[in-house]
Amino acid sequence: MKEKSVKVLKIFSDMQRECLDLHVIFESSGNEPAARAQVLDAMDDLVREGLLQSAGGDFYVLTDKGKQTLATLEPAT
């Protein structure tokens, strides 16, 4: 998985949310045009891989596969 995709996926964990608005993800990743383009590419990758699903409008929700993947990315405590 691409580094930017991992960072976007981790935003869901950092914010302790299963559903986020794309604009929140933009703000968390940097609000500059280049950063936004990278976020959009990462979102496309995550949706294509089945880790996120569009929830209508600008909202995206973690899938079960996304939750499992995120759990493997989190450090064990």
C-alpha positions as CSV (number, residue, x, y, z in Angstrom):
1,M,0.0,0.0,0.0
2,K,1.3,3.5,-0.9
3,E,2.5,5.6,2.0
4,K,-0.1,8.4,1.4
5,S,-2.8,5.8,1.4
6,V,-1.6,4.5,4.8
7,K,-1.6,8.1,6.1
8,V,-5.1,8.7,4.9
9,L,-6.3,5.4,6.4
10,K,-4.7,6.3,9.7
11,I,-6.7,9.6,9.9
12,F,-9.8,7.5,10.6
13,S,-8.0,5.9,13.6
14,D,-6.5,9.2,14.8
15,M,-9.9,10.8,14.7
16,Q,-11.6,7.7,16.2
17,R,-14.2,7.7,13.4
18,E,-15.5,5.1,10.9
19,C,-17.0,7.8,8.6
20,L,-15.3,11.0,7.6
21,D,-16.0,13.9,5.3
22,L,-13.4,14.4,2.5
23,H,-12.9,18.0,3.6
24,V,-11.8,16.8,7.1
25,I,-9.3,14.5,5.4
26,F,-8.0,17.3,3.3
27,E,-7.5,19.5,6.4
28,S,-5.7,16.7,8.2
29,S,-3.4,16.0,5.2
30,G,-2.6,19.6,4.2
31,N,-4.9,22.0,2.5
32,E,-2.6,22.9,-0.4
33,P,-3.6,21.9,-4.0
34,A,-0.8,19.4,-4.3
35,A,-1.6,17.7,-1.0
36,R,-5.3,17.6,-2.0
37,A,-4.4,15.8,-5.3
38,Q,-2.4,13.2,-3.3
39,V,-5.3,12.7,-0.9
40,L,-7.7,12.2,-3.9
41,D,-5.3,9.6,-5.4
42,A,-5.0,7.8,-2.0
43,M,-8.8,7.8,-1.6
44,D,-9.2,6.3,-5.1
45,D,-6.7,3.6,-4.2
46,L,-8.4,2.9,-0.9
47,V,-11.8,2.6,-2.5
48,R,-10.4,0.4,-5.3
49,E,-8.8,-1.9,-2.7
50,G,-12.0,-2.1,-0.8
51,L,-10.7,-0.4,2.4
52,L,-13.1,2.6,2.1
53,Q,-16.5,3.0,0.6
54,S,-18.3,6.1,-0.5
55,A,-21.1,6.9,1.8
56,G,-22.7,9.5,-0.4
57,G,-21.7,13.1,-0.9
58,D,-18.2,13.7,0.3
59,F,-18.3,11.1,3.0
60,Y,-16.3,7.9,3.2
61,V,-16.7,5.0,5.6
62,L,-14.2,2.3,6.6
63,T,-15.1,-1.2,5.3
64,D,-14.5,-4.3,7.4
65,K,-11.4,-4.9,5.3
66,G,-10.3,-1.3,6.0
67,K,-10.8,-1.8,9.8
68,Q,-8.8,-5.1,9.7
69,T,-6.0,-3.5,7.7
70,L,-6.0,-0.5,10.0
71,A,-5.7,-2.9,13.0
72,T,-2.6,-4.4,11.4
73,L,-1.1,-0.9,11.0
74,E,-1.6,0.1,14.6
75,P,1.2,-0.6,17.1
76,A,0.4,-3.3,19.6
77,T,0.0,-1.9,23.1
